[in-house]
Amino acid sequence: MDKQKKVLILCTGNSCRSIMAEALVNANLGACVKAFSSGVKASGTVNIFAKKILQQSGLWRDEYHSKNLNEVINSDYDLIVTVCDNAKENCPIFPKKVKTIHVGFVDPSGKDEKEYKKTLIELEDRLLPVIKQTLCL
């Protein structure tokens, strides 16, 4: 098999949607894709409900944390995915040319825990097929 492709999932704060997406991709598409996440204005923390949902789903890894763009911008990626409108509009120019797509999701921050579960399911239903189609086929 060819080497693993790399996808960077960008959001604003890198506290919820992008980390949940990173975990889903690594758990479900790990044979062909390694996912990373970052925030255009990273919060520095993982949302407690996002972490709890990932733990309950068996997707959490201790390596997941909120990362600033400076930590990831110089890596080589095969695909960049923005998962919120703010990240799409403020997506930086990367040192190397890379395909960038947008698949937007509503931010569950400030809502109750069930909204985080809905976001995880939506990420799985809408984002995983796009990444699989783009990088795994």
ChimeraX attribute file (.defattr): number of C-alpha atoms within 10 A of each C-alpha:
attribute: neighborCount
match mode: 1-to-1
recipient: residues
	/A:1	5
	/A:2	6
	/A:3	9
	/A:4	16
	/A:5	17
	/A:6	18
	/A:7	24
	/A:8	24
	/A:9	28
	/A:10	31
	/A:11	30
	/A:12	25
	/A:13	24
	/A:14	27
	/A:15	27
	/A:16	27
	/A:17	30
	/A:18	28
	/A:19	30
	/A:20	27
	/A:21	26
	/A:22	24
	/A:23	24
	/A:24	23
	/A:25	27
	/A:26	16
	/A:27	16
	/A:28	14
	/A:29	19
	/A:30	14
	/A:31	15
	/A:32	18
	/A:33	21
	/A:34	19
	/A:35	24
	/A:36	22
	/A:37	28
	/A:38	29
	/A:39	25
	/A:40	20
	/A:41	18
	/A:42	19
	/A:43	18
	/A:44	14
	/A:45	13
	/A:46	21
	/A:47	20
	/A:48	12
	/A:49	21
	/A:50	24
	/A:51	21
	/A:52	17
	/A:53	18
	/A:54	20
	/A:55	12
	/A:56	10
	/A:57	12
	/A:58	11
	/A:59	18
	/A:60	20
	/A:61	11
	/A:62	5
	/A:63	6
	/A:64	16
	/A:65	20
	/A:66	22
	/A:67	24
	/A:68	19
	/A:69	18
	/A:70	10
	/A:71	9
	/A:72	16
	/A:73	16
	/A:74	11
	/A:75	11
	/A:76	16
	/A:77	21
	/A:78	16
	/A:79	19
	/A:80	22
	/A:81	25
	/A:82	26
	/A:83	24
	/A:84	20
	/A:85	16
	/A:86	16
	/A:87	22
	/A:88	20
	/A:89	9
	/A:90	13
	/A:91	19
	/A:92	11
	/A:93	9
	/A:94	14
	/A:95	10
	/A:96	11
	/A:97	11
	/A:98	14
	/A:99	12
	/A:100	16
	/A:101	15
	/A:102	16
	/A:103	14
	/A:104	19
	/A:105	18
	/A:106	12
	/A:107	16
	/A:108	18
	/A:109	15
	/A:110	10
	/A:111	10
	/A:112	10
	/A:113	15
	/A:114	12
	/A:115	17
	/A:116	25
	/A:117	18
	/A:118	12
	/A:119	20
	/A:120	21
	/A:121	14
	/A:122	15
	/A:123	23
	/A:124	16
	/A:125	11
	/A:126	13
	/A:127	20
	/A:128	17
	/A:129	15
	/A:130	14
	/A:131	19
	/A:132	15
	/A:133	9
	/A:134	12
	/A:135	17
	/A:136	14
	/A:137	7
